[in-house]
Amino acid sequence: MSRTLTLLGATGSIGASTLDLVRRNRADWQVEALTANCSARELAALAREFAAKLAVVGDEGCLPELREALDGSGIESAGGAQALCEAAARPVDMTIAAIVGCAGLAPVMAAVERGGTIALANKEALVSAGEVLIAAVAEYGATLLPTDSEHNAIFQCLAGSNLDDVARITLTASGGPLRTWDADRLAAATPEEAVAHPNWSMGAKISVDSATMMNKGLEYIEAHHLFPVGLERLHIVIHPQSVIHSMVEYRDRSTLAQLGPSDMRVPIASCLAWPQRMETPLEPLNLPAIGELTFFAPDEDRFPATRLAREAIAAGGSAPATLNAANEVAVAAFLAGQIGFTRIAAVVEETLQSSNLPPRPQTLDEVLSVDRAGRRQAGHILEKQPVV
């Protein structure tokens, strides 16, 4: 029997990987809804291909183009933030949450409040709103399946085990394209150099986050919410080959690791098929060809982002949401040529230090308020410094 699927963020990289797998297993899935921020014609083409019942653009200004592209198809169309939430709230067997940024928070919460199964690929949902989201998951009986390669790897290594038996969870990080650069060279790194990830094909923002190591810091915060073993049992190690995607060590000192190709279709397939398995079109690992797997401790002098993330989640309250907001502003400024590479983490730290952090957010609206305040503060800091 086929299962029903809603894909939030159909035109992004996670969306493309998901639909590639669905395309190869068409008999197994019925697509209920597809969404995008705009990309109206691309979204319409996908909606037609997969016979979706609904297509939604988050930018309401793109709705006329979407309707024109869907003319005669019989596919329902809608636009705007509320329409995204309504799409997410439709009853389906699985919702893939892949909308980038805080625009994805409300749709994720709508899916959670329906009590559904959500394959989560939106970092902000757990980084900025982790406590609120996890409380809602418990209240509404929803199921979260982690789609990030690292968290999915941990999820697989924990299968059937008790968290009380876990001695350590280790997130692996490639270290990004600038891992071996010295401080002077890092300061002069260009956006083109920072986005040239050696192992993964990703968007510009997440590629810069990988280069600064902030991506791993954000994943550390996510792991804290997904796998509540205590911060002292969460660790990060540099693994340049990106073959081991994360590891779990148990109290008997057995360590389980999940290995696989550097391709997001592996963790997405794990979520789509859960609790079973499904085939992917990827080549098997050729360990003799890979030759060696190496590991290094993070260097938080050159790459302080992981320290900032660790301190933010230890502080709790509004700090993680402020960290995420400031980082988004700083990365955008770097990509626009306004600041140097090493100023990204510096702006984040200055924002955290100078912000009058409000109490712990209790609702999604309060999280979004913290996010806006963090962006304003980071913007003020950028305005006071010369263009680099």
Order of alpha helices (4+ residues) and beta strands (2+ residues): beta-alpha-beta-alpha-beta-alpha-beta-alpha-beta-alpha-beta-alpha-alpha-beta-alpha-beta-alpha-alpha-alpha-alpha-beta-beta-beta-alpha-alpha-alpha-alpha-alpha-alpha
